[in-house]
Amino acid sequence: MHMPKRIAILGSTGSIGTQALEVVREQPDHFQVELLTCGSNAELLVQQALEFKPNAVVIGDAGKLDTVRDALFSHGIKVFAGAAALEQAVTMADIDLVLTALVGYAGLRPTLAAIEAGKSIALANKETLVVAGELVTKAAAAKGVNIYPVDSEHSAIFQCLAGEWHNPIERIILTASGGPFRGRTRDELAHVTRAQALAHPNWEMGAKITIDCASLMNKGLEAIEAKWLFNLRPDQIEIVVHPQSILHSIVQFEDGSMKAQMGLPDMKLPIQYAMAYPDRLKTAWPRFDFHKHPSLTFERPDLKTFHNLALALDALNTGGNAPCVLNAANEVAVELFLKDRIGFLEMSDLIESCLSRVPFVANPVLTDLEASDAEARRMAREHVPTAWNS
């Protein structure tokens, strides 16, 4: 008899987490939720727990522990709070796969804990590999743990490589929609608003990743992630702007042949693929119609206008702790932009300042990365003019 795969969803109340639960809802014979976690959205976490009946939940905000516990105690669902509890919970024996959908640096330690416990990983938290790609991939190799990518671009590459693992990659091409500001000048970007930056033309995502897409930082982070996922050199990674978001990425092999994965822009597809691998599960989702998409176009990214992408590619080439510093500074920059405390172009200035000032570490261990992350965040907050801080 087919046994459902037992899933932990870290970040269950966010965009990826809620879509993952939609997949579980649509595929009840294939998935069983064992663990749900979130940062502070106690109300939604309780709703999810009552529907999916996990073994346990973890809420990051310890101040909301009693609220969640009171709501779930009579249903036999264990309730924990805090970062240490999260790291412990992912090691539970009844978990087969951990979907890491936490936002930003917060995903690193729980992912490492899950790998140490031998759990398969469905990785939606690209920052984990951006910050500590070498540490994470080495740990996964040592434990024999598979990391299944959830980002649509990396899922596309993974799908293109099925049956091709013995064939060397010549290069990969990551596609980018170009975001809401494709074709704009720097002068135009100087005056864009938070609302404009959050209006992505193709994808529905959380606020942080949507801003990263608008600045093209997201594509830079994905390039760094791809290096570690697929064991690539920086010069094997190319970025192409593809506004229609139909062709999700391409692998080119040494004979010049290219394989691409295509589909409508819907994150549920790569989420389900990672959760169900190696199986493809039947869905009732909309299908692509070539007649509705008579042309697919491609263009070079504008690295001068979208300086965040240039900074990320520089960090990819530099290596060491540079991607960690880039990520930390960017997380603060996005937070400040979303609070209307810095302008859109000032995000690049802040990130570049931190990259030039945080000491470089060529071969960082985890403590070096944690120190670099903390230092970059401190510098990023200090970079904001006093008038903004008041």
SVG drawing of the C-alpha trace seen along z (x, -y; Angstrom):
<svg xmlns="http://www.w3.org/2000/svg" viewBox="-10 -64 51 66">
<polyline fill="none" stroke="black" stroke-width="0.4" points="0.0,0.0 1.3,-3.5 2.2,-5.4 1.9,-9.2 5.2,-11.2 5.4,-12.9 6.2,-16.6 7.5,-19.4 6.7,-22.9 8.9,-25.6 7.3,-28.9 3.8,-27.5 2.0,-30.9 4.1,-32.5 3.6,-32.5 5.4,-29.2 4.1,-27.6 0.4,-28.3 0.9,-27.1 2.5,-23.9 -0.5,-23.3 -2.7,-23.8 -0.7,-21.0 -1.2,-18.8 -4.9,-19.6 -5.1,-18.6 -3.0,-15.4 -4.2,-13.9 -3.2,-10.4 0.4,-11.5 1.3,-13.8 0.8,-13.9 1.7,-17.1 3.8,-16.3 5.1,-19.7 4.1,-23.3 6.1,-26.4 5.8,-30.1 7.3,-33.3 4.4,-35.2 1.1,-34.6 -0.5,-32.7 -4.0,-32.9 -3.2,-31.4 -0.9,-28.8 -3.8,-27.6 -6.2,-27.5 -3.7,-25.4 -3.0,-23.0 -6.8,-22.4 -7.2,-21.5 -4.1,-19.4 -3.7,-17.9 0.2,-17.9 2.0,-16.1 3.5,-19.4 3.7,-23.2 6.4,-25.7 5.8,-29.5 8.9,-31.6 7.4,-34.4 7.5,-32.9 5.1,-35.6 2.3,-33.8 3.0,-30.4 0.1,-30.4 -2.3,-31.5 -1.4,-28.7 -1.2,-26.1 -4.6,-27.0 -6.2,-26.7 -4.5,-23.3 -4.1,-21.5 -7.4,-19.7 -6.7,-18.5 -3.6,-16.6 -1.2,-18.8 2.1,-19.6 3.1,-23.3 6.6,-24.7 8.1,-28.2 11.5,-29.8 14.4,-29.1 15.9,-26.3 12.6,-24.4 12.4,-24.8 15.9,-23.3 14.9,-20.4 11.5,-19.8 12.8,-19.2 14.7,-16.2 11.5,-14.3 11.6,-10.7 8.3,-10.8 9.4,-13.4 10.5,-12.3 10.9,-15.6 11.5,-19.2 10.2,-22.0 12.2,-25.1 10.2,-28.1 11.4,-30.5 12.4,-34.0 16.0,-34.9 18.9,-34.0 16.5,-32.5 16.4,-29.3 20.0,-28.4 20.2,-26.7 16.9,-24.7 18.0,-23.4 21.4,-22.4 19.6,-20.6 17.3,-18.8 20.3,-17.7 22.2,-16.5 19.1,-14.4 19.2,-12.8 16.0,-14.4 15.5,-15.1 15.2,-18.9 12.9,-20.7 14.6,-24.1 12.6,-27.2 14.9,-29.3 17.6,-30.3 19.4,-32.4 20.5,-29.2 22.8,-28.4 23.7,-32.0 25.0,-32.4 26.5,-29.0 26.4,-27.0 29.7,-25.2 28.8,-24.2 25.3,-23.1 26.2,-21.1 29.1,-19.4 26.8,-18.5 24.2,-17.1 26.8,-15.0 28.2,-13.7 24.7,-12.6 23.6,-11.3 20.8,-13.9 19.1,-15.0 18.3,-18.7 15.3,-19.3 15.1,-22.9 11.8,-24.7 12.6,-28.0 11.0,-27.7 14.4,-28.3 16.3,-25.7 13.5,-23.3 13.6,-23.7 17.3,-23.0 16.8,-19.9 14.1,-18.7 16.3,-19.2 19.0,-17.2 16.8,-14.1 18.5,-11.3 21.5,-13.5 23.5,-13.3 26.4,-11.6 26.6,-14.4 28.7,-17.4 26.9,-20.8 28.5,-23.4 26.4,-26.2 23.0,-27.0 20.7,-29.9 18.6,-31.4 15.6,-33.3 14.3,-36.4 11.0,-38.2 12.7,-41.6 10.2,-42.5 7.8,-45.5 10.6,-48.0 12.0,-46.3 13.1,-49.0 13.1,-51.8 16.0,-54.2 17.8,-54.9 16.2,-58.4 12.8,-56.7 13.8,-54.1 14.8,-56.9 11.1,-57.8 9.4,-54.4 7.1,-53.6 6.8,-50.6 3.4,-49.8 4.9,-49.9 7.7,-47.6 5.3,-45.1 3.2,-44.8 5.0,-41.9 3.7,-41.3 3.7,-37.5 4.2,-35.9 2.4,-36.1 5.0,-36.0 5.8,-37.4 6.9,-41.0 10.6,-40.4 11.1,-38.2 8.9,-40.5 11.1,-43.5 14.2,-41.3 12.6,-40.6 12.0,-44.3 15.6,-45.1 16.9,-41.9 18.7,-41.0 16.6,-37.8 18.3,-36.7 21.7,-37.3 20.8,-35.3 19.6,-32.5 22.9,-32.5 24.7,-32.0 22.2,-29.2 22.7,-27.5 26.5,-27.4 26.0,-25.2 23.0,-23.2 24.6,-22.1 28.3,-22.3 29.0,-25.1 31.7,-27.7 30.5,-31.3 31.3,-31.5 28.9,-28.6 25.9,-30.7 24.2,-33.1 21.1,-35.3 18.6,-36.2 15.5,-38.4 12.4,-36.5 9.4,-38.7 6.7,-36.1 8.0,-33.7 7.1,-30.6 10.5,-29.2 11.8,-28.7 15.5,-27.9 17.8,-26.1 20.7,-23.6 23.2,-23.5 25.4,-20.4 28.9,-20.0 27.5,-19.0 25.7,-22.3 22.2,-20.8 19.9,-22.7 17.1,-21.4 14.5,-23.8 11.5,-23.4 8.4,-25.3 5.1,-26.0 2.7,-28.6 4.1,-30.8 2.6,-28.9 4.8,-28.1 2.6,-25.1 4.2,-23.1 7.8,-23.3 6.6,-22.9 4.8,-19.7 7.7,-18.4 10.1,-18.8 7.7,-17.3 6.7,-14.3 10.1,-13.6 10.7,-11.3 7.0,-11.1 4.9,-13.5 1.4,-13.7 -1.7,-14.4 -3.1,-17.9 -6.1,-19.8 -4.2,-23.1 -4.4,-25.3 -2.4,-24.1 -0.2,-26.2 -1.8,-27.3 0.7,-28.1 -2.0,-30.1 -2.2,-32.5 1.6,-33.0 2.5,-33.6 6.0,-34.9 8.6,-34.3 11.3,-37.0 14.8,-37.2 17.1,-40.0 20.2,-40.9 19.8,-42.2 20.7,-45.9 23.4,-45.6 24.0,-49.4 20.4,-50.3 19.8,-47.3 23.0,-47.5 21.9,-44.9 22.3,-42.2 25.8,-43.4 26.7,-43.4 25.4,-39.8 27.3,-38.5 30.5,-40.2 29.8,-38.4 29.4,-35.1 32.8,-35.6 34.5,-36.8 33.2,-33.9 34.1,-33.5 31.8,-35.4 30.9,-38.0 27.5,-36.4 26.7,-36.2 27.4,-40.0 25.4,-40.7 22.4,-38.8 22.4,-40.3 22.7,-43.9 20.0,-43.2 17.6,-41.9 18.0,-45.1 17.8,-47.2 14.5,-45.6 13.1,-46.0 14.0,-49.7 12.5,-50.2 9.3,-48.5 9.1,-50.9 9.6,-53.8 12.9,-54.7 15.1,-54.5 14.5,-54.9 14.7,-52.0 18.1,-52.9 19.5,-53.5 19.2,-49.8 22.2,-49.3 24.2,-52.0 23.6,-50.4 24.6,-46.9 27.7,-48.2 28.8,-50.0 28.5,-46.9 30.4,-44.7 33.3,-47.2 33.5,-47.5 32.8,-44.0 36.2,-42.2 36.6,-39.5 36.9,-35.9 38.1,-33.5 37.1,-30.2 34.5,-30.9 33.1,-28.4 29.7,-28.8 30.8,-31.1 32.5,-33.4 29.3,-33.5 27.2,-34.4 29.7,-37.1 29.6,-38.5 25.9,-38.4 25.6,-40.3 28.3,-42.9 26.6,-43.5 23.2,-44.1 24.7,-46.5 26.5,-48.4 23.4,-48.5 21.3,-50.0 24.0,-52.6 24.2,-53.5 20.7,-55.0 21.0,-58.7 20.0,-60.0 16.9,-61.7 15.6,-58.4 16.3,-56.8 14.4,-59.4"/>
</svg>
